[in-house]
Amino acid sequence: MQMQRTVDGTPTPESPDPTPARLPLVPQRSARRATARRASSRRATARRRKDNVDGRIFEYLKDHPQSTTGDIAKALNADRGTIAAGLSHIVEANDANKGQAAD
């Protein structure tokens, strides 16, 4: 292994080869569980903050039935792809409801 030199020309000390004793240890179970608990809490908070786009789209379409996806996105200040997905959800839900009514 070649020694590297620093800016002033002095050689850097060689780093020892990684041995099994120097590899990082697996964190204790309690530390892993605490990390998972914090992550779960953050995900739950994010889900609570998630906007009900489908409901907003549905309400907007009641007043503006001939709107395009772009029109709805502008009016609701949302991404066009998000609006397209929301419209798809609404259509699927409507189709499912029609199927249940026919039974």
Backbone bond lengths (Angstrom), bond angles and torsions (degrees), N, CA, C in turn:
res aa  C-N    CA-C-N  psi(-1)  N-CA   C-N-CA  omega(-1)  CA-C   N-CA-C  phi
1 M - - - 1.448 - - 1.519 108.50 -
2 Q 1.321 117.66 133.09 1.448 122.77 -178.80 1.516 110.85 -82.16
3 M 1.333 115.49 142.01 1.461 119.25 176.91 1.518 107.89 -81.31
4 Q 1.307 116.70 137.21 1.458 120.88 175.66 1.508 108.88 -91.74
5 R 1.303 115.48 153.01 1.462 119.93 -179.39 1.522 108.95 -110.58
6 T 1.307 116.53 145.72 1.455 121.91 176.80 1.513 109.23 -83.62
7 V 1.315 117.28 -178.68 1.462 122.29 -177.32 1.523 111.22 -59.93
8 D 1.329 118.32 -39.32 1.462 120.20 -177.93 1.522 112.84 -83.55
9 G 1.313 117.98 0.82 1.455 122.09 173.76 1.507 114.57 96.15
10 T 1.318 118.57 -6.18 1.456 119.45 179.36 1.520 109.49 -77.97
11 P 1.311 115.88 142.69 1.471 118.02 -179.56 1.526 110.80 -71.52
12 T 1.328 114.54 147.29 1.462 119.85 176.61 1.515 108.12 -84.77
13 P 1.316 117.84 148.40 1.469 118.26 178.19 1.521 109.68 -69.13
14 E 1.315 114.40 146.05 1.462 118.78 -179.78 1.517 109.40 -71.64
15 S 1.324 114.56 139.65 1.460 118.67 176.01 1.517 107.87 -86.97
16 P 1.306 117.28 140.81 1.471 119.25 -179.27 1.527 110.31 -68.94
17 D 1.320 114.25 153.26 1.461 119.58 177.36 1.525 108.64 -66.68
18 P 1.345 116.69 142.06 1.462 117.25 178.88 1.526 110.15 -67.97
19 T 1.286 115.45 128.49 1.458 120.64 177.99 1.515 107.14 -114.53
20 P 1.311 117.56 161.59 1.470 118.93 -179.58 1.530 112.83 -54.68
21 A 1.336 117.89 -31.27 1.459 120.17 -179.32 1.529 111.15 -71.09
22 R 1.339 118.43 -24.07 1.462 121.74 -177.44 1.530 113.04 -93.96
23 L 1.321 118.58 -8.57 1.456 120.56 179.50 1.528 109.30 -67.94
24 P 1.347 117.18 149.60 1.472 118.34 -179.05 1.520 110.93 -64.11
25 L 1.302 114.49 141.97 1.460 120.30 179.48 1.510 109.90 -82.21
26 V 1.304 116.42 154.86 1.458 122.03 176.04 1.523 107.03 -70.33
27 P 1.347 117.99 132.17 1.464 118.23 -179.92 1.514 111.38 -62.12
28 Q 1.305 114.68 152.83 1.453 118.79 179.11 1.516 110.35 -61.92
29 R 1.308 115.42 157.04 1.462 121.05 -176.28 1.521 111.45 -57.07
30 S 1.294 118.36 -41.30 1.465 120.65 -177.84 1.526 111.34 -63.87
31 A 1.329 117.41 -36.97 1.467 120.84 178.35 1.528 110.44 -67.74
32 R 1.331 116.06 -40.82 1.471 119.14 178.73 1.517 110.46 -65.08
33 R 1.336 116.32 -41.55 1.466 119.33 -179.39 1.518 111.24 -66.42
34 A 1.312 117.41 -36.96 1.464 120.71 179.21 1.521 110.20 -65.21
35 T 1.326 116.42 -40.39 1.469 120.42 177.90 1.518 110.51 -63.90
36 A 1.330 116.66 -44.13 1.467 120.61 179.40 1.523 110.57 -64.05
37 R 1.322 117.23 -38.15 1.467 121.22 -179.76 1.535 110.29 -64.78
38 R 1.330 116.82 -42.67 1.471 119.98 178.73 1.524 110.66 -64.14
39 A 1.330 116.99 -42.15 1.467 120.80 179.30 1.519 110.54 -63.43
40 S 1.326 116.68 -41.49 1.460 120.85 179.23 1.520 110.62 -63.37
41 S 1.310 115.93 -40.02 1.460 120.83 178.73 1.535 110.75 -63.58
42 R 1.334 116.35 -41.40 1.473 119.69 179.11 1.523 111.11 -64.96
43 R 1.345 116.49 -39.87 1.462 119.15 178.69 1.519 111.04 -64.93
44 A 1.315 117.23 -39.80 1.468 120.95 179.37 1.524 110.39 -64.38
45 T 1.316 116.98 -40.74 1.465 120.75 177.92 1.523 110.24 -63.19
46 A 1.321 116.89 -42.21 1.466 120.61 179.66 1.527 110.62 -63.54
47 R 1.336 117.33 -39.11 1.469 119.51 178.68 1.523 111.44 -65.39
48 R 1.330 117.09 -38.15 1.471 119.78 179.07 1.523 111.25 -66.25
49 R 1.323 116.51 -33.83 1.465 120.52 -178.30 1.527 112.72 -80.96
50 K 1.325 117.02 -11.76 1.462 121.18 -177.24 1.526 109.95 -63.40
51 D 1.293 114.85 131.60 1.456 121.84 -177.22 1.522 111.03 -74.15
52 N 1.327 117.16 146.01 1.460 122.07 176.63 1.527 108.32 -86.49
53 V 1.319 115.64 79.49 1.460 121.15 -175.82 1.527 110.68 -66.23
54 D 1.327 116.64 -40.21 1.464 119.25 -177.52 1.530 111.28 -59.75
55 G 1.309 116.64 -42.53 1.465 120.52 178.48 1.513 112.29 -64.28
56 R 1.340 115.48 -41.12 1.468 119.31 178.68 1.525 111.17 -65.01
57 I 1.331 116.77 -39.35 1.471 120.83 178.58 1.526 109.25 -63.72
58 F 1.332 116.17 -46.46 1.454 120.90 -178.39 1.525 110.86 -59.05
59 E 1.333 116.55 -44.87 1.468 120.51 178.84 1.522 111.38 -63.53
60 Y 1.335 117.34 -40.95 1.459 120.84 -179.98 1.528 110.63 -65.10
61 L 1.329 116.60 -40.36 1.470 119.97 -178.24 1.527 113.06 -68.97
62 K 1.325 117.61 -23.55 1.466 119.93 175.45 1.526 110.43 -60.93
63 D 1.335 116.55 -41.50 1.466 121.43 -178.36 1.523 113.16 -88.48
64 H 1.344 117.25 -23.21 1.473 121.53 -176.25 1.530 109.48 -132.29
65 P 1.329 118.19 72.36 1.470 121.25 -171.96 1.528 115.11 -66.21
66 Q 1.318 119.50 -24.28 1.468 121.10 -176.89 1.529 112.68 -97.18
67 S 1.315 118.61 17.23 1.470 122.34 -176.12 1.523 111.98 -71.86
68 T 1.322 115.04 146.93 1.460 120.81 174.20 1.525 108.44 -90.10
69 T 1.326 115.40 170.76 1.457 120.59 177.96 1.527 110.57 -59.46
70 G 1.326 116.09 -41.06 1.464 120.40 178.91 1.521 112.24 -64.17
71 D 1.330 116.49 -40.73 1.470 120.80 177.83 1.533 110.80 -60.64
72 I 1.319 115.13 -45.68 1.467 119.74 -178.64 1.523 110.08 -64.94
73 A 1.331 116.43 -42.51 1.467 120.59 -179.83 1.524 110.84 -60.39
74 K 1.330 117.05 -43.31 1.463 120.52 178.28 1.518 110.88 -63.53
75 A 1.312 116.54 -45.98 1.460 120.62 -176.30 1.525 112.05 -65.97
76 L 1.318 117.14 -36.81 1.462 120.61 -177.31 1.522 112.75 -95.08
77 N 1.336 116.23 0.97 1.461 122.02 -179.41 1.535 110.34 53.45
78 A 1.317 114.71 52.73 1.462 121.13 -178.23 1.518 109.68 -131.20
79 D 1.318 115.46 165.11 1.452 121.88 178.08 1.530 109.86 -70.12
80 R 1.328 117.07 141.31 1.466 121.53 -177.59 1.526 111.43 -61.87
81 G 1.334 116.98 -37.56 1.463 120.87 178.37 1.517 112.05 -65.13
82 T 1.322 115.89 -37.36 1.460 120.55 177.75 1.523 110.08 -65.19
83 I 1.330 116.26 -40.98 1.465 120.93 179.10 1.527 110.09 -65.73
84 A 1.337 116.65 -41.99 1.463 120.18 179.22 1.528 110.73 -61.59
85 A 1.326 116.70 -41.59 1.464 120.21 178.10 1.525 110.43 -65.59
86 G 1.326 116.70 -40.62 1.465 120.59 178.45 1.515 111.80 -63.20
87 L 1.320 116.67 -41.99 1.465 119.99 177.21 1.522 110.72 -62.12
88 S 1.327 115.87 -39.99 1.464 120.24 178.13 1.524 110.52 -61.74
89 H 1.337 116.99 -42.16 1.472 120.56 178.38 1.527 110.98 -62.12
90 I 1.324 115.95 -41.88 1.467 120.30 -179.34 1.528 110.19 -63.75
91 V 1.327 116.59 -44.60 1.469 120.97 -179.85 1.527 110.29 -63.35
92 E 1.356 116.60 -43.65 1.468 119.95 179.41 1.521 110.96 -62.53
93 A 1.321 116.68 -41.90 1.464 120.47 179.53 1.529 110.20 -64.74
94 N 1.320 116.62 -39.44 1.463 121.09 179.01 1.525 110.65 -65.13
95 D 1.337 115.87 -42.72 1.470 120.19 178.00 1.525 110.79 -63.65
96 A 1.316 117.28 -39.62 1.470 121.02 179.49 1.522 110.19 -65.50
97 N 1.319 116.62 -40.07 1.464 120.26 179.17 1.528 111.42 -66.10
98 K 1.321 116.68 -37.99 1.474 120.17 177.84 1.513 110.86 -65.32
99 G 1.343 116.02 -37.23 1.467 120.65 178.99 1.508 112.09 -65.90
100 Q 1.316 117.60 -36.89 1.460 121.49 178.81 1.524 110.92 -71.28
101 A 1.323 116.96 -34.67 1.454 120.36 -179.55 1.533 111.14 -68.43
102 A 1.322 116.97 -30.39 1.457 121.19 -179.22 1.517 111.95 -73.51
103 D 1.324 117.90 -22.04 1.474 121.28 -177.67 1.484 113.33 -69.80
